[in-house]
Amino acid sequence: MFSVLWRFRATLAPHRRELTVGGLLVLAGAGLALALPWPLKIVVDHLLQDRPFGPLSGGVLLGACIAAMCGLAALGALTTYLAERALAGVGERMLADLRTATFAHLQRLSLDYHQTQRVGDLGNRLTNDVNTIQSLLVAVLSVLLPNATLLVGILVISVLIDPFFALLSVLVVPPLYLVLVRYRRIIKSWAATARREEGRVASHASEVLSAIRLVKSHSGEGRSERRFRSFSDARLAAGLQRVDFAARLPAAVDVIVHTGRAVVLLVGTLRVLDGSMELGLLLVFLAYNEKLYQPVKQLAKLQTTISKGQAGADRVLEVLAVEAAVRDAPHARPLHHLRGHVALRGVTFGYDPDRPVLHDVTLTAQPGQLIALAGPTGAGKSTVGGLIPRLYDVQSGTVTLDGHDVRDLTLDSVRDQVSLVPQDAVLMSGTILDNIAFGAPHATREQLVEAAKAAYVDEFVDRLPDGYDTEVHERGGSLSGGQRQRIAIARALVRDTPVVILDEPTSGLDAVSEALVMKGLERLTAGRTVIVVAHRLSTLRRADRIYVIDRGRVVDAGTHAELAARPGVFRDMNLLLSYQATATRPSPRPRLKAAG
Ligand SMILES: Nc1ncnc2c1ncn2[C@@H]1O[C@H](COP(=O)(O)OP(=O)(O)OP(=O)(O)O)[C@@H](O)[C@H]1O
């Protein structure tokens, strides 16, 4: 368990002062506890047997012994309280530091890591696992450390007074040690299994609850409940196993400890009877004996905490050991004042490097141009969009901004100058204005409202109870798709970046909402380099250049007029879009021919 302290030494380092003070108090407490049985010895061996003790008279000696016992006990209690407060306080502070550091680390990890993780499981590591580490630290610092100090003190004094008795006292240590080691291993493994199953329970619940509309609309409640129950049962089985072994351990320890004490009492009594040991010394030994077993018993009781804490530590350290795949290179420098030239050259990329979804993609956007990416679904258009703000790194080829490879630039400077408006706008819990300010935290209220107006957010905001200060629920579930999209556009507008990557919403918007979203988008795109994953005829027509992507390759490029004129993927797609546009336009009312 000390290895856990060692593994978290960097988190403990800032609390050196409290640890030192706590350590000194622990030493003082152990000294006081060691002194506590000695007044009793003086009373038994001197007062009760009428043997003089220095120049003190009987009454004074008794008074002094009683005062010493009370004083030692009171001082001992005070130091124990102060030591526990100092050391448990370190545990609390460390918990707060560790949780924040783990959260910050998780946020910095690249998307490819997050896509392979379950959100519920990561949340569990941040809360439950960090808590178990804190419990372990508090146990080690404020329970185990004082007891271990006491144990060493008792052993040293016992050996000095009577080495034979000291040996007798430690006879129980080997069987105790064996029992502890065996049970520890078993409890730890069940604790780890329980945590793993708990992660599955949490992530299944969060997955289902965040997709509750889908579940309800497909009558999936029964199925998801059965899955939940099976995960929960697995967690229960592992938990019961852990509880069983955790309950057996203190019982086994008690049997060993009391047998050991009985042996000490037997041998001690025989020695007092044959006169080779003073009764007072036997009482001191028995008092020490009681204290000697205390640390070992405490250790036994701490097994559960320690096993859970070690399992939690493994899970937290596992996350902390992961390095972000996409991070600043040592030579990275900031990009100031991006003009807006964007280029991909010979880019090959796959989310799984062995299965590329883009092959040798080359495209260019001049500053201020509107570039559309068109092509069938799953062709790789959104993937291109994600490579420009360096959400992922390419496997070969380059992505450049104003001619600089994005891998040579600092991530912050790239992402501060490139806005990404995803197809499905995600909102965070907070007010509407908080959401607009997400990418520009220093923007003033006026700037935020101005952006909101430009994105036609004001069209619906007046109808909300608190206007711009209305709280939206997590993921924006209380707003329609079109309303969320407009907030996302306002969020990009207020950032005022020279490059905007836009994934056009494909569906879910009614005609009015769509018209307002499109107007908002027009304002967002004006005067910037825009790369848009286009699903609308109107956008394709406005584009300065269209790149047609099919199965991860650029298969054609040109203006709308050029591409619509040549046979190929684009012409087919364009015909379909034109047909849809005409089909959805309201048809004029048929006129009745005037009767002849
Ligand atoms: N995060 C991801 N992890 C793994 N594979 C992904 C991921 N995102 C997309 N893909 C895969 O990469 C390929 C390209 O997807 P992408 O979303 O870029 O296509 P798209 O052309 O934008 O499609 P759509 O028009 O439907 O949005 C698809 O096969 C898709 O399944």
The ligand as an SDF file (V2000), in Angstrom:
LIG
                    3D

 31 33  0  0  0  0  0  0  0  0999 V2000
  -15.0050    8.5080  -35.2280 N   0  0  0  0  0  0  0  0  0  0  0  0
  -14.9250    7.5320  -36.1180 C   0  0  0  0  0  0  0  0  0  0  0  0
  -14.3140    6.3780  -35.8050 N   0  0  0  0  0  0  0  0  0  0  0  0
  -14.2220    5.3920  -36.7110 C   0  0  0  0  0  0  0  0  0  0  0  0
  -14.7050    5.4660  -37.9530 N   0  0  0  0  0  0  0  0  0  0  0  0
  -15.3250    6.5960  -38.3130 C   0  0  0  0  0  0  0  0  0  0  0  0
  -15.4690    7.6900  -37.4140 C   0  0  0  0  0  0  0  0  0  0  0  0
  -16.1230    8.6920  -38.0430 N   0  0  0  0  0  0  0  0  0  0  0  0
  -16.3830    8.2350  -39.2870 C   0  0  0  0  0  0  0  0  0  0  0  0
  -15.9050    6.9860  -39.4610 N   0  0  0  0  0  0  0  0  0  0  0  0
  -15.9460    6.1960  -40.6960 C   0  0  0  0  0  0  0  0  0  0  0  0
  -15.2020    6.8970  -41.6620 O   0  0  0  0  0  0  0  0  0  0  0  0
  -15.8660    6.8620  -42.9240 C   0  0  0  0  0  0  0  0  0  0  0  0
  -16.0950    8.2890  -43.4020 C   0  0  0  0  0  0  0  0  0  0  0  0
  -17.0120    8.9180  -42.5210 O   0  0  0  0  0  0  0  0  0  0  0  0
  -17.4130   10.4470  -42.6370 P   0  0  0  0  0  0  0  0  0  0  0  0
  -18.2750   10.7840  -41.4890 O   0  0  0  0  0  0  0  0  0  0  0  0
  -16.1850   11.2550  -42.8560 O   0  0  0  0  0  0  0  0  0  0  0  0
  -18.2750   10.4200  -43.9840 O   0  0  0  0  0  0  0  0  0  0  0  0
  -19.1660   11.5620  -44.5930 P   0  0  0  0  0  0  0  0  0  0  0  0
  -18.8230   11.5860  -46.0500 O   0  0  0  0  0  0  0  0  0  0  0  0
  -19.0170   12.8270  -43.8470 O   0  0  0  0  0  0  0  0  0  0  0  0
  -20.6380   10.9610  -44.3690 O   0  0  0  0  0  0  0  0  0  0  0  0
  -22.0180   11.7360  -44.1150 P   0  0  0  0  0  0  0  0  0  0  0  0
  -22.3270   12.5090  -45.3360 O   0  0  0  0  0  0  0  0  0  0  0  0
  -22.9690   10.6150  -43.9060 O   0  0  0  0  0  0  0  0  0  0  0  0
  -21.8190   12.5790  -42.8990 O   0  0  0  0  0  0  0  0  0  0  0  0
  -17.1470    6.0800  -42.7300 C   0  0  0  0  0  0  0  0  0  0  0  0
  -16.8820    4.7600  -43.1570 O   0  0  0  0  0  0  0  0  0  0  0  0
  -17.3770    6.1070  -41.2460 C   0  0  0  0  0  0  0  0  0  0  0  0
  -17.9910    4.9090  -40.8240 O   0  0  0  0  0  0  0  0  0  0  0  0
  1  2  1  0
  2  3  1  0
  2  7  2  0
  3  4  2  0
  4  5  1  0
  5  6  2  0
  6  7  1  0
  6 10  1  0
  7  8  1  0
  8  9  2  0
  9 10  1  0
 10 11  1  0
 11 12  1  0
 11 30  1  0
 12 13  1  0
 13 14  1  0
 13 28  1  0
 14 15  1  0
 15 16  1  0
 16 17  2  0
 16 18  1  0
 16 19  1  0
 19 20  1  0
 20 21  2  0
 20 22  1  0
 20 23  1  0
 23 24  1  0
 24 25  2  0
 24 26  1  0
 24 27  1  0
 28 29  1  0
 28 30  1  0
 30 31  1  0
M  END
$$$$
